[in-house]
Amino acid sequence: MRRAQPESHIQQAIVQYLRSNGYLVAHVPNGGKMPGNERQRKSRGARLKREGLLAGFPDLIIYGSDGRVGHIEVKADSGEQTPSQKEVQAMLEKLGQSYAICRSVDDVKETLEQWRW
């Protein structure tokens, strides 16, 4: 029996909501397990980092009208940011980017209102 993936279900609902409301949204697949043995995983991980993989990057990038860009980290009810996610949030906000942690579609609606989108 497979373990439930509440964060995945939340993210799917958020993506569906955003796309149905005209936003371009993309997922950055940073998490998850890589296949293969330890040596293969290390090699692939090193290659991905050279290609631009950044630990802690938000789950979703959202493009809105007028060149607006926002970043959403999706969390389940009890989920908390990792230290690398907090670091990336600080970097993005320093660059003037919008960033939010959302646990539901309602959170996204509130976030978009706060961002004045």
Beta strands, then each sheet from edge to edge (+ up, - down):
strand 1: 24-27
strand 2: 60-63
strand 3: 69-74
strand 4: 98-102
sheet 1: 1+ 2- 3+ 4+
end
